[in-house]
Every structure is written in structure tokens, then in C-alpha cells.
């Protein structure tokens, strides 16, 4: 059974960094388009980043230059390195297998001033 499990969220001060991890099972992450999304309190879920099978990455404008997506094929894991975090980055972050629409359970990121 395919599954995605996120981890790495937490509380961090503005300007700090966190690295989120998304581990897949039941399928190979490098075969599919993987995406990161986030949902802030009271707001709709929004797309954050895409990691294509060939390694190309795409980011929403608000995180360009601050967030970096990467993948470890040996671990079947996807990462989101988040630097220079802003208050508005506070949200629950989710990874997704784009083709199958499989979502992880999410991990909370809270940025404090």
C-alpha cells in the first residue's frame, strides 16, 4: 500500500531554517512528479514546490531563493530545505504524489517573531 510520511516540522524563529522530509513507501519517488504544498490556518491549501523525476524543480514565487527541494533515491525520500523563514510560512506542510494524488499526513511548521 502506497504511503507518504512527512516529518521535520517544528517551531522556529523568523529567519531560521527547517528541513522537511517526506518518505515514500509502496512506490518509487524518482518515477513520479512529487510536490510540496502547505495550508495556513483559515486558508486554502497552496502549492509550494515541484520535484520532477529528472530533477527539475519549480517553486512558488513567495519561496523562491529561500526553499530548496531535493531527493534521496536510496532512501526514497524527498526533502524541503526551508531557509530564512518568514512568519507567513507558518502552515501545515504536505508532500504529494502528483499523479496518484496521494497525500501525506502533514507536518506543522510554526514561525515565531
C-alpha positions as CSV (number, residue, x, y, z in Angstrom):
1,X,0.0,0.0,0.0
2,X,1.4,3.3,-1.1
3,X,2.1,5.8,1.7
4,X,3.8,9.2,2.3
5,X,5.0,10.3,5.7
6,X,6.3,13.8,6.4
7,X,8.4,14.9,9.3
8,X,10.7,17.7,10.4
9,X,8.3,20.4,11.2
10,X,8.5,22.4,14.4
11,X,8.8,25.8,16.0
12,X,11.4,28.2,14.6
13,X,12.1,31.9,14.9
14,X,11.8,34.2,12.0
15,X,14.9,33.9,9.8
16,X,15.6,30.4,10.9
17,X,15.7,27.1,9.0
18,X,14.0,23.8,8.9
19,X,14.3,20.7,6.7
20,X,11.2,18.7,6.0
21,X,11.4,15.1,5.0
22,X,8.8,13.0,3.0
23,X,9.4,9.3,2.9
24,X,7.6,7.2,0.4
25,X,6.6,3.5,0.5
26,X,4.9,1.3,-1.9
27,X,6.2,3.2,-4.9
28,X,9.4,4.9,-6.1
29,X,9.5,8.6,-5.7
30,X,12.0,9.1,-8.5
31,X,9.5,7.7,-11.0
32,X,6.9,10.4,-10.4
33,X,6.3,14.1,-10.1
34,X,6.4,15.0,-6.4
35,X,5.0,18.2,-4.9
36,X,5.1,20.1,-1.7
37,X,2.0,22.1,-0.5
38,X,1.1,24.0,2.6
39,X,-2.1,25.1,4.3
40,X,-2.1,28.0,6.7
41,X,-4.9,28.5,9.3
42,X,-8.0,29.7,7.6
43,X,-6.6,29.5,4.1
44,X,-6.8,27.1,1.2
45,X,-4.0,24.6,0.6
46,X,-1.4,26.1,-1.8
47,X,1.3,24.7,-4.0
48,X,4.9,25.4,-2.8
49,X,7.3,23.3,-4.9
50,X,7.5,20.6,-7.5
51,X,10.3,18.0,-7.9
52,X,10.2,16.3,-11.3
53,X,11.6,12.8,-12.0
54,X,14.6,14.2,-13.9
55,X,15.5,16.5,-11.0
56,X,14.0,19.8,-12.3
57,X,12.5,21.9,-9.5
58,X,9.8,24.6,-9.5
59,X,8.8,27.0,-6.8
60,X,6.0,29.4,-6.0
61,X,7.3,33.0,-6.1
62,X,7.0,33.6,-2.4
63,X,9.6,30.9,-1.5
64,X,12.0,31.2,-4.4
65,X,15.5,31.7,-3.2
66,X,14.6,30.5,0.3
67,X,13.3,26.9,-0.2
68,X,15.1,24.1,-1.9
69,X,13.6,20.7,-2.8
70,X,15.8,17.7,-3.1
71,X,15.5,13.9,-3.3
72,X,17.5,10.9,-2.0
73,X,16.7,8.0,-4.2
74,X,18.5,5.5,-1.9
75,X,16.1,6.5,0.9
76,X,13.1,7.0,-1.3
77,X,12.8,10.4,0.3
78,X,12.0,13.9,-0.7
79,X,13.2,17.0,1.2
80,X,12.3,20.6,1.5
81,X,15.1,22.8,2.9
82,X,13.5,26.0,4.2
83,X,15.8,28.9,5.0
84,X,15.1,32.5,6.1
85,X,11.7,31.5,7.3
86,X,9.0,34.2,7.5
87,X,6.0,34.5,9.8
88,X,3.8,33.8,6.8
89,X,5.4,30.5,6.2
90,X,3.5,29.1,9.2
91,X,1.4,26.3,7.9
92,X,0.9,22.5,7.8
93,X,3.2,21.2,5.0
94,X,2.2,18.2,2.9
95,X,4.0,16.2,0.2
96,X,2.1,14.6,-2.6
97,X,2.5,12.1,-5.4
98,X,1.1,14.3,-8.1
99,X,-0.1,11.5,-10.4
100,X,-1.9,9.4,-7.9
101,X,-3.0,12.4,-5.7
102,X,-1.6,10.5,-2.7
103,X,-1.0,12.9,0.3
104,X,1.0,12.5,3.4
105,X,-0.5,13.4,6.8
106,X,1.3,16.7,7.0
107,X,3.8,18.3,9.4
108,X,3.3,21.6,11.2
109,X,5.7,24.5,10.7
110,X,5.4,27.4,13.0
111,X,7.5,30.5,12.6
112,X,7.6,33.0,15.6
113,X,8.8,36.5,15.8
